[in-house]
Amino acid sequence: MRILICEDSVLLREGLVRLLEHSGHEVIAALPDTTDVIDTALAQHPDLCILDVRLPPTFTDEGIRTALDLRTRRPELPLLVLSQYVEERYASDLIAAQGGAFGYLLKDRVADVSEFVESLERIAAGATVLDPEVVAQLLTRRSRDDRMQSLTSRERTVLAAIAEGRSNQAIAALLFLSEASVEKHITSIFQKLGFEPDESGNRRVLAAIAHIESASGSTGPAQNGPVS
């Protein structure tokens, strides 16, 4: 996998390069700011782009704005956004920008090397991967909705796992359930929340998060058209 990195911290940037190269991937460029990200992505055609949210010069939202620009110019390019802490509105912006697969992870996740690399590979393969902390905050904010109230405790746990991008098999292993039981829970969840089940991981994640976001007035795929 050919990867483009944009991270201003020298330690994290170099750490990512070594980690990824040790895992058998090629880092085509490791940039300290967004100045050359677009041109590099268009010229080098990476398989995945990793960007920090807060980058020079203002350290506010340069990374997310560049990610959204890449969504426009190369919609199929898988993106991973790294953040120091949960910033829900940035996750919402990426969800609203329909295109290729994406991930939103906290930087702490890099410490678990095997899980982090697995997340990268899943995103590059077309999955959507959201940090559990992001999912937890979105679910908490959404909890007052009547349809969310109708979910059982187990169904809420399964919904959180869906929103994290986990497959039925992974959810079954996580919760010590059979895959058949997981499928029944998912069918029940989707019926209660009012949308059709779909086995495509990306659609499932986007549908789940679009529903979670809808009550807060955020603009997501469910409001702009069919989830893809």
Secondary structure, 3 states (H helix, E strand, C coil): CEEEEECCCHHHHHHHHHHHHHCCCEEEEEECCCCCHHHHHHHHCCCEEEEECCCCCCCCCHHHHHHHHHHHHCCCCCEEEEECCCCHHHHHHHHHCCCCCEEEEEHHHHHCHHHHHHHHHHHHCCCCEECHHHHHHHHHHHCCCHHHHCCCHHHHHHHHHHHCCCCHHHHHHHHCCCHHHHHHHHHHHHHHHCCCCCCCHHHHHHHHHHHHHHCCCCCCHHHHCCCC
